Amino acid sequence: MFGLGMPELIIIMVIVLMIFGAGRLSEIGGAIGKGIKSFKRSVNEPDAAGIAEKSGTQGEKVS
């Protein structure tokens, strides 16, 4: 994995832990997780404009 072995990854994690602290790491992880979840949801849910273009009802209004 990019030439990094387990000892190198452990050293990097220890340095990151020392810089940010345990509390801040959990906040960062949570924010990244929410961002990924939101991105996946937006990719999987088609928007109204995309549906209208595919179905040919682009100029029609829906009541």
N, C-alpha and C positions, 0 to 999 in steps of 0.2 A: 504494500500500500504506500506508494510514493517514496519508497526507500526508508520508511520509518518503521522501526521495530517497536516491540512492547516497551523496552526501557526508555526510548525517546518519547513515546506517547505519555508515559507516566511522568517524566520530567516536565513535559509541556503542561500537563494537567496540574501538577503541583505549582508551577509558576503562575498559571492562570488563577488558581485558587488563592495564592498569596496576593495577587494584584487585586482581584475583585472581591474576595471574601465569600464565604459560604452562602450568606443571605442574598447577596447580589446575584450569585450564579443561579439560584433558583428563580429569581425574577427574570433574568435574561432567558433562561430555558423556557419559562412559561410564555414569555412574549414571542419567542421564536415559534413555539408550538402553536400558539393562537394564529400567528401569521400564516403558517403552513396550512392550518385547517381552513382558514378563510380563503386562501388561494385555491385550494382543492375544491372547496364548495363553489367558488365563482367559476371555476373551469367546468365543473360538472353540471351546473345549472344554466341552461340556455336563457339568454335575455329575450325580452319581448321583440326587439328589433330583429334579432337573428331568426326567431320563429316566423315573423311576418314575411321576411325576405324568402325563406324557404318554402312557405306555403302559398306564396303569390298574393297575399292580402296586404301588401305594403301600403296601398293608397286607401284602403277601407278603414273606417272607424269602427271600433268595437263598443257597443252600448252596454 
